[in-house]
Amino acid sequence: MATSPLSKRRRCGVAPRTISDVDGDESSMLGATPLHLSINDADDDGARTRQCLLAEGVEVDARDKKGRTALLWAVLLGAHGSARELLERGASLKAATDENNWTCLHQATQLDDADMVDLLIQHGARVTARDSTDGRTPMHIALSKPCPAHEIVLKLARGGGANMVLMDEFKATALHLAAGNGHTAVVEALCQAGADIEALDSRKETPLHLAATSGQTTTVEALCQLGAEIEARDEVS
């Protein structure tokens, strides 16, 4: 997966200041409303402008040329104060999606922004929302990373239930996906949070089946120590 300009800047400790910093593209500013342009937690003038616009009844869910609302800008910029203010003023989480139907929660998860994930879930963000490309949920995004952020995985699990079913073709749980990808620490954390270690996907496979099939020896050992049934049989064996 290509590294985005935003990811590079954040790794270097540089916070994005504008949406063009996020996209690496000046055309990102096209169609922006004054409310969009006021999104910047580090700028007191921006905060005053935003408060004035909101007080005057500006359209809070207006979109830029890429279909993004001010709330989605706030998430992409990591502007927690701006995001909170917009949500409290009635900004729609449903309207705040991009061209691939990535929600604010997808974006915050991709950016490893645990505080934003927490804020969005508190305001009713749908943990099971799917994108329009391959049906991935925020949990899919979190667990597809080489080193998943445990804090975010647990926040998503609590927001949707530790045993929530990921709406993919196999109806797997988060524990299935973590086990199959060899994320042992995440597996342990999910089990401690109450995930069902014997949960079955649509093929009647448990997390232990997936860990074993994909050769995740350390994860297999962890699941066995956690009490997984070693004699469980799937539907295809």
Buried (B, 14 or more C-beta within 10 A) or exposed (E): EEEBBBBEBBEEEEBBEBBBBBBEEEEBBEBBBEBBBBBBBEBEEBBEBBEEBBEEEBEBBBBBEBEBBBBBBBBBBBBBBBBBBBBEBEBEBEBBBBEEBBBBBBBBBBBBBBEBBBBBBEBEBBBBBBBEEEEBBBBBBBBEBEEBBBBBBBBBBBBBBBBBBBBBEBBBBBBBBBBBBBBBBBBBBBBEBEBBBEBBBEBEBBBBBBBBBEEBEEBBEBBEEBEBEEEBEBEEE
